[in-house]
Amino acid sequence: MFESQEAIDLRERYEKGQRNFQEFQLRRADLRGFNLSHTDFRGVDLSYANLREVDFTGADLRDAYLNEADLTGVNLTGANLERTSLIKIYLIKANCYQTDFSGAYLTGAYLTKSDFKEAKFNGAYLNGAKLSGAKLEDAYYDEQTKFDTSFDPKVALMKIIFSKKKSLNQSPKITELRSKKQSNTQIITLEKFLEIFNHLTAISRRYLGKTMTQKYWESSRPLFEWLDNFEITASAEITFKGELNTILNPTKLQWLQAWVKTFIENCSQIVQNYPQMIDSELINILISIDFFQDKKMVSVPKSYDLFPINSNSLKVLSV
């Protein structure tokens, strides 16, 4: 088997006792059969890599990128993959005992015939994942875990966790926004909208990177002078120069809706599964709005229908 220089360096350093490999660039690397147990690959790009039968026992792969990588037969026992991007991976016949996938993006992943006993999927995105033959008995999930509507975790004998802790993909402000649904109406402020925008940023940044996400926010911004008060940081997060408790009038809200609509459409041109990764309930908070022209404020009614966001339903965001 021909090994790249990166693979050779990795093997040699591991044999010498090094375990921190955060500086490595391993996109499309061929690491078949490597022993990489108890290593630190936090934030490393392993997209499209050949990782068949790699031993990642106890490895730290938090925030790493493994999109479309081949992990057939891999050993992930006790590994930490919190917030890891695993879109369309091949995780087939793998050992994932007590693996932590909390907040991970497994959209479109092939997880067939893998053993997930006592694995954690709290807040994970499993939209479109292929789970045929997967052993999910005693695996954990919570209210934020995203499954296809046709999949019933209870039938798969998974265990739900009801936790008071904040979700990995949900800020305190969005938690507050959801909890107020029991009120007759809900005032929407800029601070709450910023939380929604940065939810989109967190998803886009995983697959497109900080620079591209920042460019997409900039190029999607409509030509409306008030929107110039929003600043996009180097990490692609959005801030506002002004009072965050400002209540939005209908005109400003419509421009914000247009901005989000264009941003989602642009991201979807590059990442086809992008709409499926969005928390549709949060986006509905933005689009399911009643305009009270006489009061010059915006509110969300007590009940509103959620819609499944996909590439054919983005028109719902039109203003």
C-alpha positions in Angstrom: 0.0 0.0 0.0 1.4 3.4 -1.0 1.4 5.9 1.8 1.4 9.7 1.5 4.1 11.6 3.3 1.4 12.8 5.8 0.5 9.2 6.5 4.1 8.2 7.0 4.8 11.2 9.3 1.7 10.3 11.3 2.6 6.7 11.7 6.2 7.6 12.8 5.2 10.2 15.3 2.6 7.9 16.8 5.2 5.1 17.2 7.4 7.7 19.0 4.7 8.4 21.5 3.1 11.6 20.0 -0.7 11.7 20.4 -1.6 15.3 19.5 -2.1 15.6 15.8 -4.2 18.8 15.6 -1.8 20.4 13.2 -2.1 17.7 10.5 -3.8 18.1 7.2 -5.3 14.7 6.3 -8.0 15.5 3.8 -8.3 12.5 1.4 -5.5 10.7 3.4 -5.2 6.9 3.2 -4.8 5.7 6.8 -6.2 2.2 6.4 -5.6 -0.1 9.4 -3.7 2.6 11.4 -3.6 2.4 15.2 -4.6 5.9 16.3 -6.1 5.0 19.7 -6.2 7.8 22.4 -5.1 10.4 19.9 -6.2 14.1 19.6 -7.6 15.0 16.2 -9.7 17.9 17.4 -10.8 20.1 14.5 -8.7 18.2 12.0 -10.0 17.9 8.4 -10.2 14.1 7.5 -12.9 14.6 4.8 -12.9 11.9 2.1 -10.1 10.0 4.0 -9.8 6.2 3.8 -10.1 5.2 7.5 -11.1 1.6 7.1 -10.4 -0.5 10.1 -8.6 2.3 11.9 -8.4 2.0 15.7 -9.7 5.2 17.2 -10.3 3.8 20.6 -10.6 6.7 23.1 -9.6 9.2 20.4 -10.7 12.9 20.7 -12.3 13.9 17.3 -14.4 16.8 18.6 -15.2 19.4 15.9 -13.3 17.4 13.3 -14.4 17.1 9.7 -14.9 13.6 8.3 -17.4 14.3 5.6 -17.7 11.4 3.1 -14.9 9.5 4.8 -14.8 5.7 4.7 -14.8 4.4 8.3 -15.9 0.8 7.4 -14.9 -1.5 10.2 -13.4 1.3 12.4 -13.1 1.0 16.1 -14.5 4.1 17.9 -15.0 2.6 21.3 -15.1 5.4 23.9 -14.2 8.0 21.3 -15.4 11.6 21.5 -17.0 12.9 18.3 -19.0 15.8 19.8 -20.0 18.3 17.2 -18.0 16.4 14.6 -19.1 16.8 10.9 -19.8 13.3 9.6 -22.0 14.0 6.6 -22.4 11.1 4.2 -19.7 9.0 6.0 -19.5 5.2 5.6 -19.6 4.0 9.1 -20.4 0.3 8.3 -19.8 -2.7 10.6 -18.1 -0.4 13.0 -17.6 -0.7 16.8 -19.1 2.4 18.4 -19.5 1.2 21.9 -20.0 4.2 24.3 -19.0 6.6 21.5 -20.1 10.2 22.0 -21.9 11.6 18.9 -23.5 14.5 20.8 -24.2 17.4 18.5 -22.6 15.6 15.6 -23.8 16.0 12.0 -24.6 12.5 10.6 -26.8 13.7 7.8 -27.0 11.1 5.0 -24.5 8.9 6.8 -24.4 5.1 6.2 -24.5 3.5 9.6 -25.6 0.0 8.6 -24.6 -3.0 10.7 -22.6 -0.9 13.2 -22.8 -1.5 17.0 -23.9 1.7 18.9 -24.5 0.1 22.3 -24.5 2.9 24.9 -23.5 5.5 22.3 -24.7 9.1 22.8 -26.6 10.9 20.1 -27.8 13.8 22.2 -28.6 16.7 19.9 -27.2 14.9 16.9 -28.4 15.3 13.3 -29.4 11.9 11.8 -31.6 13.2 9.0 -31.4 10.9 6.0 -29.0 8.5 7.8 -29.1 4.8 6.7 -29.6 2.7 9.9 -30.5 -0.7 8.4 -29.1 -3.4 10.6 -27.6 -0.9 13.1 -27.6 -2.0 16.7 -29.0 0.9 18.6 -30.3 -0.8 21.7 -29.4 1.2 24.8 -28.0 4.1 22.7 -29.0 7.5 24.1 -30.8 10.4 22.5 -32.7 13.5 23.7 -35.4 16.0 22.6 -33.0 17.8 20.3 -31.9 14.7 18.3 -33.0 14.9 14.7 -34.3 11.7 13.1 -36.3 11.1 9.9 -40.0 11.1 10.6 -40.1 7.4 9.5 -37.7 6.4 12.3 -38.9 5.6 15.8 -36.0 5.5 18.3 -38.3 3.7 20.8 -38.8 0.8 18.4 -35.0 0.6 18.1 -34.9 0.4 21.9 -33.0 3.6 22.3 -33.1 5.5 25.6 -34.2 9.1 25.8 -32.5 11.4 28.2 -34.5 14.3 29.6 -31.8 16.8 30.7 -32.0 20.3 32.1 -28.7 21.1 30.5 -28.6 23.3 27.4 -28.4 21.6 24.1 -25.1 21.8 22.2 -26.9 23.3 19.3 -29.2 25.6 21.3 -28.4 28.8 23.1 -30.1 30.0 26.2 -32.0 32.7 24.2 -33.4 30.2 21.8 -34.5 28.0 24.7 -36.3 31.0 26.1 -37.8 31.7 22.7 -39.3 28.2 22.5 -40.5 28.1 26.1 -42.6 31.2 25.6 -44.9 29.4 23.1 -47.4 29.1 25.9 -47.9 32.8 25.9 -50.6 34.4 23.7 -48.1 36.4 21.8 -44.4 36.8 21.8 -42.3 39.9 21.1 -39.4 39.2 18.7 -36.3 41.3 19.4 -33.0 41.6 17.5 -31.3 39.6 20.2 -33.5 36.6 19.5 -33.0 36.9 15.8 -29.3 37.0 16.2 -29.4 33.6 17.9 -31.3 32.2 14.9 -28.8 33.7 12.4 -25.8 32.3 14.4 -27.5 28.8 14.4 -27.3 28.9 10.6 -23.7 30.1 10.9 -22.8 27.2 13.1 -24.1 24.7 10.5 -22.6 26.4 7.5 -19.2 26.8 9.1 -18.8 23.1 9.6 -19.1 22.3 5.9 -18.1 25.5 4.2 -15.6 26.9 6.6 -15.4 30.3 8.3 -14.3 32.3 5.2 -17.0 31.0 2.8 -19.7 31.3 5.4 -18.7 34.9 6.0 -18.7 35.6 2.3 -22.1 34.0 1.9 -23.6 36.2 4.6 -22.1 39.3 3.0 -23.2 38.4 -0.6 -26.7 37.5 0.7 -27.3 40.8 2.5 -30.0 42.9 0.7 -29.3 46.5 -0.1 -31.2 48.1 2.8 -29.3 50.7 4.8 -30.5 49.5 8.2 -28.9 46.1 7.6 -25.5 47.8 7.6 -25.8 47.8 11.4 -25.1 44.1 11.3 -21.4 43.2 11.4 -20.1 39.8 10.4 -17.0 38.7 12.3 -14.0 36.8 11.0 -15.5 33.7 12.5 -18.8 34.4 10.5 -20.8 35.2 13.6 -23.3 38.1 13.3 -23.4 41.0 15.7 -25.5 44.2 15.8 -24.4 47.7 16.4 -27.2 49.0 18.6 -29.8 48.0 21.2 -30.6 44.3 21.1 -33.9 44.7 22.8 -35.2 46.7 19.8 -38.6 45.5 18.7 -38.7 45.0 14.9 -41.2 46.7 12.7 -42.7 44.8 9.7 -40.4 46.5 7.2 -37.2 45.6 9.0 -38.4 42.0 9.6 -39.1 41.5 5.9 -35.6 42.5 5.1 -34.2 40.1 7.6 -36.4 37.3 6.2 -35.1 38.1 2.7 -31.5 38.0 4.0 -32.0 34.5 5.6 -33.8 33.2 2.5 -31.0 34.1 0.2 -28.3 32.8 2.6 -30.0 29.4 2.8 -30.4 29.2 -1.0 -26.7 30.1 -1.5 -25.5 27.5 1.0 -27.8 24.9 -0.6 -26.2 25.3 -3.9 -22.9 24.0 -2.5 -24.2 21.7 0.3 -27.2 19.9 -1.0 -28.2 18.6 2.4 -27.9 22.0 4.1 -31.7 22.6 4.4 -32.1 19.2 6.2 -29.5 20.2 8.8 -31.4 23.3 9.8 -33.6 23.3 12.9 -36.9 23.9 11.2 -38.6 24.9 14.4 -36.2 27.8 14.9 -36.6 29.0 11.3 -40.3 28.9 11.7 -40.0 31.4 14.5 -38.6 33.8 11.9 -41.1 33.1 9.2 -44.3 32.5 11.0 -45.0 36.1 11.9 -48.1 38.2 12.3 -47.7 41.8 11.4 -49.5 44.3 13.7 -49.3 47.4 11.5 -51.2 49.5 14.0 -48.8 48.6 16.9 -45.7 48.7 14.8 -44.3 45.5 16.3 -43.9 41.9 15.4 -45.2 39.0 17.4 -45.5 35.3 17.0 -48.9 33.8 17.7 -49.4 31.2 20.4 -49.7 28.4 17.8 -47.9 28.1 14.5 -47.3 25.2 12.2 -43.8 23.8 11.8 -42.7 22.8 8.3 -40.0 20.4 7.3 -37.3 22.4 5.6 -36.0 20.9 2.4 -34.8 22.2 -1.0 -38.3 22.3 -2.3 -39.8 24.3 0.6 -37.4 27.2 0.8 -40.1 29.3 -1.0 -41.9 29.4 2.4 -39.3 31.9 3.5 -40.2 34.4 0.7 -41.3 37.8 1.8 
